[in-house]
Amino acid sequence: MAKFLIADDHPLFREALVGALKPLFEEVEILQSDSLDSTLNSLDENPDTDLILLDLHMPGCENFYGLIRVTQDYPEIPVAVVSASDSIDIVSYVMSFGAKGFVPKSSPTPMIAEALRSIMNGEVWLTDDLKAQIAEIDSDEINLAQKIAELTPKQFQVLKLIHDGLLNKQIAHELNVTEATVKAHISAVFRKLEVNTRTQAVLLLKKLNLED
């Protein structure tokens, strides 16, 4: 029996996708998650998952972090990104950061099923239109993605709040932790990203900010 994980924060979309896919796959178990945290928890509990259908805009997944973390932490599980954000820049980054396919949310159900079968067979899947346009991503940005993957979800959250202009005291209040904890997170972020200042960290994150 195949096991899919639908990772999307819109319950109506998840339910619609479950209803559409079950008749097309004879034996399938479909798990669901609605955030990066619940996705990682589900994958920890279900290491035999065969395929992840991942949305780019779930809580915790900003700036491709969710995709980067999942593909780095579970490299043996193929990821199909299912998203309404289908600009060629985003698709190019998605494929460079480890996804095995990109399926626009507007795709008809038979096309989604075709994509999933292809990916489960070890193939890379894109629509013909996207295949013709996809661009190479600079190696520096691939290296940046690898550095981002080293951040824990909490460290990435701190980085996002730095990007938003919050001071240590404000970050501590936002996350309900002490300022000392925030400073420890920031030190870890700087070390993993190989930067020395907030400005340098923010500039790195901006390079992965295509979704806004």
Residue, then its C-alpha position, 0 to 999 in steps of 0.5 A: m500500500a502506498k502512503f502519501l502525506i498531503a502537507d497544506d494548511h488549507p483543510l478544504f484543499r486537503e480534503a478535495l485532494v484526498g477525495a480526488l486521489k483515492p479513486l485513482f490509486e487502488e491502495v493508498e493511505i493518505l496522511q495530512s499535515d498543516s504546518l512545517d512542525s506537523t509535517l516533520n512530526s508526521l514524517d518522524e512517525n511515518p518513515d515509510t511515507d512514499l511521497i510528500l505533496l508539499d505546499l510552499h506557503m504553510p506556516g513555517c515554510e516561508n522562503f522555501y525553508g519547508l522544502i529545504r528542510v524536508t528534502q535535506d532531512y528526508p532525502e529518500i522521500p520524494v517531494a512533489v510541490v503542489s502550489a498556486s505560485d507557479s512563476i518560472d523563478i519559483v519553479s526553478y528554485v523549487m526544482s533546484f532545492g530538491a523537489k522531484g516535481f512541481v504541480p500547479k494547484s490548477s492542474p486537473t486531477p488526472m494530471i496530478a495522478e500522472a505526476l505522482r505516479s511518475i515521481m514514485n517511479g523515480e522520474v522528475w515531473l514538470t508540465d511541458d510548458l514549465k520544462a521549456q522555461i525552467a532556468e539554472i539556479d546559481s550555485d551560490e544560491i544552492n549553497l545558501a539553501q544548504k546553509i539554511a537547511e542547517l537552521t532549526p525551525k526555531q532558529f529560522q523563525v528568529l531569522k525571519l523576525i530579525h528580517d522583519g526588524l524586531l529587536n531581541k526584546q521583541i523577539a523574546h516576547e513574540l516567541n515567549v522566551t528569554e532574551a538570553t535564549v534569543k541571543a543564543h539562537i542569533s549566535a547559532v544563526f550567524r555561525k551557520l550562515e557564516v555572517n557576523t551581523r543582522t544586516q548580512a543575515v537579512l541580505l542572505l534571506k532576501k535572496l530566497n524571498l521570491e514568494d512575497 
